[in-house]
Amino acid sequence: MNNINRRYFIKTAGAAGLALAAGNNKLFGADPSDKVVVAVIGIHSRGKQLAQEFASDKNCEVKYVVDVDSRYLDSAVETVEKAQGKKPAKLKDFRKALADKDIDAVVIATPDHWHAPMAIEALKAGKHVYVEKPCSHNPAEGELLIAAQKKYGKLVQMGNQRRSMAIANQMIMEIKDGIIGRAYAAKTWYANGRAPIGYGKEITVPDYLDWDLWQGPAPRTAYRSNVHPYNWHWFWNWGTGESLNNATHEVDVARWALELDFPTKVVSAGGRFHYVDQDDWAAYDSQNYSIEFKEKKMITWEGMSCNTYNPLGGGRGVIIYGDKGAIHYLTDSYTVFDAKSKKIKEVGSGTKNTDATNTVDPGLGSSHSANFLTAILGKNKLNSPVAEGHKSVLLCQLGNIAQRSGTTVYCDPSNGHIIDNPKAQKLWSRQYESGWKPKI
């Protein structure tokens, strides 16, 4: 174990040890044997994975699995029962879980338009919240969620899991220690081979789906054949495009590495370029945006939803540039180069010089959910509190706003608010279905 590994180990283990010595108090006052009782809301795909992660944690019991689509409930029950040895109950309406005083926390893995409104309702009900990225559908919701967290005092963790990965934390520590000098720029990217989604047709709502509750705060539309369960990502009424679906992770790592908060300028280029006139995908399959900061630093993101070729290695990653070198990061590994592009260090998966620190990561997601649970139990602090998660989400939202408005977006570096741009400012918030606008 080299010096950086030893320091990282001492830092994390020491903090946990101090908290354990102080006692397991379930955030101010329960028996040390208590578990955090949770409801997992939205249990298709990512939500089912989260249900398994939480149910597998010794500090947790999953009491409810919740979904408006009944097709996914039985499988989720089976997965949770296998993990924790006890069946969870099935619910369609998340509000029933919020009414249960036994529930300490909710895990939200719904479509994006529900993230902030549901999290706010959970906070009002006295629950802690783990909300998948993005923490909001639009910037106004992000600010409202932060205000709700402050008002009700519960913990809110966003699901940008790299914040809890040991290898990512080690890389950030090395950057802060100056391994590449002053870090001033980052290039982030994502590539995939998504197929076209065709043109949706208005059809009768399937009997297994509560379409009204699925839509929730979003303005009502007729049910169409190509929206649920996944393609809502590409329609602005519910989704946020690839930028928030995936850029959130790498842009967050970049902002973390460069030690940045809010930007001064955002520009974007892109469109639906891969499949032209072949479907009604409304977001962008090809997009590049650049973000500038008052600290004389910048972040760029390239998203190619429908083309897997990427010469930078892997379908996603980050390059961090410093005045004395660069780091190439690929989720579970990173490589360090000096100022003359000479490789000086490799860390992580598949390298000859595999770093021991990476072996302590139980997984891309489980270390993050474990951090949330132990924070509720009073053993540590959140790795991604919502006030921090919002800053990274906002960068990606501003990239979309610049593209959708067709303008250069200038921002107040103290809070990220858009300056003197009415067209872009209209996209800061959204329209809500009557009676569903979130309030704190």
N, C-alpha and C positions, 0 to 999 in steps of 0.2 A: 504494500500500500504506500503510494508516494505521499508527499506532504499535502498536496491538495486534497487527496482522498481522506487522509487522517483528519484534517481540519473540518471537512464536511461531515465526517462521521461524528466527531466530537460535538460539533454544533447541533446536529439533529438529535443525537442520542442524549446529550446533556440536557437539552430543553425538555425532552420527554421525561427524563428521570426526575427533574425538579418538579414537574407537574404531577407525576405519580406520587412523589413524596407528599405533596400537598393534599392528595386524595382525589378519588374519582367521584365527582359531585354532580354529574349530569347538569352542568351549568347551574350551580347554586342550589343544591340541596336535595339529593335523593340517595337511596342506599347504594353503596359501591357495587352491588351485584346487578343493578338496573341496566337494562339495555335501552338503546334508543329505538323507539317504535316508529316505523315510517310507513307511509303510503307511497307507492310508485305510480305516477299518473302518466299514461301514455306508454303502453308496454309492447309496442310493435318494434322490432329491430333494436335500435339503440336502447330503448326503454327496457326491453327484455334483458339485455346485457346488464344494465344498471340494476335491475331487480335481482339478478343472480349475484352481482358483486355485493350489494348491500346484504342480501340474505346469507351470504357466505362469511360475512364479518362477525366475529364473536361479540362485538359490541352492539349488534343490531338485530332487530326482529322486523320483518316485513309483514305487517298486519293486513294490508290491502294491496291488491293490484287493480288499477282503474283504467278503463278505456271505453270510449263511446262506440267502438267496433267490437262486438261480442265474439268475433272469430278468434281474437288473440288471447282471450282470458284463460281458457283451459290450459293452453300451453304454458302461459306464464305461471299459473298455479302449480303446475307440475315441476317447472324449473325451480321455483322458490321452495317448494316442499322438499325437493331433492337436496337443496343447498342448506336448509335450516332445520329439516326434520319436522316441519309443521306447516300445514296448509294455510295460505292467506285467504281472506275472503275476497270475493269478486264484487266490484262496483262499476256502474256506468257513470254516475255523476260524482265528480270529485268533491262537490260541496258536502256530501255525506261523510266523507273522510275528514274534512275540516271540522265538522261538528263533533267528531269523536274526541273526547278529552284525553284518551289514551295515546293519541297520535302526537309525537314530539316534533316530527319533521316530515316534509313532503319532498319527493324527488320528481322533478318535472321534465318529461321528455316528449312533450306534445309538439305539434307544429308551432312554428315561430310566433305566430300571431297571438298565441295563448301564453307565451312565456312570462312576460311582465305582468299582465292582468291577473293571471293565476297566482303568481308569486306574491303579488300585493294582497290578494284575498287570503292567502295562507298566513301572511304576516299579521293581518288584521285578526285572524283566528288564533294567534299566539303560537304559530308553528315556525320552526326553522325551515330553511329552504335550500335545496340543492337544485339549481336550474341549469339545464344544458345550455350551451352556447347556441345562438347569441342570447344574452340576458334580456334583450328587448327587440321588438320589431322595428323600432324607430328611435331616434335620439331622445325625444320627449319622454317616451316610456322609460328609457334608461334612467333619466334624471328622477322621474316619479318613483321608480323602484328604490333608488338610493334614499330618497326622502322617506319612503315608507319604512325602510330598514332602520333608519335613524329614529323614526317616531316610535316604532314598536319594539326595537331593541333586540330582535332575534338575529341569528346568523344567516347570511345568504352567501352561498358559495356558487360561483359559475363553473361550468364544466369544461374549462380549458386545462385538460389533464396534464399537460407538460409542466405546469407549475408545481406538480408534485412528483415528477420524475427525478430520481437522483442524478441521472446523467445530465439532464438539462440544468439542474441546479449547480452541478459541478462546473459545467461550461460557463454559466453566468458568473460564478465566482472567479474563474480564471480570467474572464474578460475584465471584470472589475479590478483584478490584481494586475492588469496591464499586459497580459500575454501577447496581445496584438496592438498595444499602444492605446491611443485614444480611438475608441470605436465611434465612427461617425456616419456610417451608412449600412443599410441592410437590403438585400434582394430576397424576396420571398416568392414562392411559386407553388402551383398545384396543377396537376394534369390528370385527366381521366378519359375514358372512352365511352361516354354516355351516348345512348341511342336516341333517335328522335322519339317524341311522345305522341305524334299524330295530332289530329284535330278532334277535340273532345265533342261529344254529342250530349245534348240534354236527355237524360234518361230518368226513369223512376228511381228514387232513393232505395237502395237495397234494404231488406228488412233487418239486417244485422247491424245497421249503422244509424245512429242518431245524428242526422246531418245538421239539425239546428244547434245542438250542443257542440258539435265539431266546429261549426263556424263561430259560435260564441261572440266575441267582441267585433268580429269582422262584418262589414256590411253584407247583407244576404244576397246570395246568387242561387240560381237553379243548380241542381246537382249535375255534374258533367262526368263523362266516362273516364277522363284521363287526369283526374286531380288526386284522388285518394287511392292508395295510402302514401305515395311518395312524391308525386309530381307537383304537389302544391308548392314545393321549393321554388319553382320557376314562375310563379304568378305572384304579383306584388300584393294582392289582397290578403295573402296568407304567408307567403315566403319572402325571402330576402336575397335570393340568387346564390350563386356559388361563392360570392364574396363573403357572405356571412355564414354560409354552410360550411366552408372550409378555410378561407383565408384567415378567419378569426384565430385559428391556432398558430399559424406561422407569423402573422402580423403581431400577435401577442408576444411571441418569443423575441421578435425583433425589437419591439418597444421596450421589453424587459431588459434586453442586452444593452440597448442604447441609453437606458435610463431616461425615458421621455414620458411626457404627459399628453398635452394637447397640441395640435398642429397650428400652423399659420396659413398653409396653402395646400390645396388638393386639386389635382387634375386627373382626368381619366379619358381613355379611348377604348372603344370596344363595341360589341353588338352581337346579334345572333348571326354569326358568320359561317359556321360549319355546315349547318343544315338550313339552307336558305329556302323559304317558302315551302317547307315540308311539315310544319307543325305550328301549334300556337304557343309554344314556349315564349314567355314574355320577357324573361331576364336575359342575361348575356352568357353565351358559351365561350366567348373570347373577350378578355378584358385585361387592360393594364392600367394601373393607377400609381401615381407618385404623390408622396406626402412629405411636406417640408416642415421643419420646426425652427423656432427661434434660436435654438442651440447650435445652429449651423450643422444640422444632421438631417438625414432623409431615409425614408422607407419606400420601397416599391413592391408591388405585387403583380404577378402574372398568373392569370387563370385561363386554362385551356380545358374546358369541360369535356370536349369531344375528340381530343387528340392526345394519345398517350406518350408521344415522343417528347423526351426531355433530356438534353445533353448534360444537365447538371446532376444527374443521378437520382433515381427514385422519383416517385410521382409527386413528391412534395418535399419542401425543405427551406432552409435559410442560409444565405451567405452573409456573414457579418464582416465588414471591412474596417480595419483600423489603420492608423498611420505607420504601424510597424508590422503589419501582416493581415491575415484574414482567417476566418473559421468557416468551415463548410459543415453544416449541421443537418442530419437526416433522421430526426426523431429519436432513434436509439443509438446513434453514433455521431462523432464529430471528428474532424481532421483540422489540425492547426498548421498554417503556413506562415513563413516569415516574410519580410518585406521584399525578398527576391523570389517569392513563390516556391521556396523550398519547403517540402513537407517536414515538419519538426515533431509532430505528435499525432497519434491516432488513438482514439478512445471509443470503446463500445463494440457493438455487435459486429462479428465477422472480421475483426481486425486481428493482426498477429499480436499486437500489444493491447489486448483487451483489458480494460480497466476494471478492477474489482468492484468499484463503486456501483457499476451498472447491475451487478448481480443482486443488489438489495432491492431493486425495483420489483414488486410483485406483479406489475402489469401496467399497461398504459392507463387504464382507468381505475383499478382497484386502489392504488396508492392515493388517489385523489378523493375517492369516496371515504377511505379510511381516515384521511385528514379531516374531512367534514365531521365524521362521527366522533373522533377524539376531541375535536374542538368543542362540540356540544357537551362532551363529558368533562370539559375543563382542563384537558391535558396539553393543549397547544393552541396556536392561533391558526386561522384559516390561511391557506396558501393562495387563494384567489377570492378575497372578499369582493362583493359586487361593485364597490366603488372603484376598485382596480380593474375588474373585468369590463366594466362599462367603458373605460378609456380605450381599451383595445377594440371593443365592438364599435365604438364611435368612429374610429379611424376607417373601418370597413364600410360603415354606413355612409360616411362622407364620400368615400370612393364611389358608391352607388349614386349618391345625390349629385355629385359632379357629372356622372355619366347620364343620369336621367334628365338633368336640367340642361345639359349641353353647355355648361359654364365652368369657368375656373372658380373654385370656391375658396374664399379667404375667410380665415377664422380668428377669433379672439383666443390667443394662446393661454389665457387664464381659465377658460372653460370649454373651448371648442366650438362656441356658438358662431354661426355663419354671419358674416358682416356684409351689409349693403348689397344683398342679392335676393330680391323678393321671389324670384323663380325657384331658387334653391331652398329658401327658407320655408316655402310651402310644403316641402318634403320632410321638414323637421319632425312633424307629427303625422297623424292620419285621421281619416273619418272613421267613426265607430257606429255600430248598429245601435239604434235607440235603446237606451237603458243599460248598455253594456260598457260605457266609457269607464275606465278604471279611475277610482278615487281613493284617496288615503284618509 
